[in-house]
Amino acid sequence: MKSEAFNYSDGADHFIGHLAWDETVDGPQPSVLIAPAFGGLSDFERARAEELAELGYVAIAVDYYGNGKRAGSLDEAQALMGRLQADRKILARRMVAACDAAKALPQVDAGRVGVMGYCLGGKAVLDLARTGADIRACAPLHGVYDRPNFETETIHASVLVLHGWDDPLAPPEALQALAAELSAHCADWQVLGIGHTGHAFTNPNAQDRDGGMMYNARATARAWEALTGFLAETLQN
C-alpha cells in the first residue's frame, strides 16, 4: 500500500489532499474521494483512505479549505466553514477540481469514481453531485442537507444517505426536503436512518450528548458496512 500528499488546483487556489492506493495492482482502479468534517483534512479521513485502499480503491481524502488547512480550534473551524457556506458555488468548484484531479491519475478508472463525506463533507459531496458531475456514487455521512445557491442539475450518481435520526443539524423536515430534491433529480437514491443516533456519530471525539453530537460505535459499524456494500455495488462492476 502506498500513500502520499496529493496536490491539485481549481485554477484559483491550491489544495493538498491525501492519496492512498495499492501500487501492486495493474491497470486503472475505481476511486473514492473522502470529504472531511468542518475541521478540515485530518488523520481520521486519512485513515479512512487507507482502509478504502485496502479494499481496492484509489482513495483520496480531499482538502476543501486550501493548502491542507486544518482548523486549530472550534472558532477557526466555524470561521473557515462560514466562508464556504456564504457561497456554496466555491465549495462545489473545489469539489469538482478534486474530482477532476482524481480522474486524471493514471491509476484511476475515470468512469468509476465515487464520493463520501462527513458532516460539512457530506454537504460537499451532495453539492458535487448537484452540479451534475459524472460520478457513480455519493454517500454523505451525518451530512447537512440544505440546498445551495445554485440550481440542482440531474444527479448522475447513486446516492446513499447515512443519517442519524436524531441529528439536530438535519432534522426530519430537512431530510424530507432532501428526499423531495433527490426524487426530482436522482434516479437511484436511498436513506439509512439509524435510530437513537445524532450528529457526528462516526467521530470518537464527539462526546456532547446534550448537544446531539455523540459518537456511536454501533451506528458507525452499520454505516461502514452499508457504505462499503454500496461502493462495491456501484464502483466494482
PyMOL commands that set and color helices and strands:
alter all, ss='L'
color gray80, all
select helices_A, chain A and resi 43-54+74-86+88-103+120-130+172-185+217-235
alter helices_A, ss='H'
color red, helices_A
select strands_A, chain A and resi 2-9+14-21+29-35+58-61+108-118+137-141+158-164+189-194+207-208+213-214
alter strands_A, ss='S'
color yellow, strands_A
deselect
rebuild
show_as cartoon
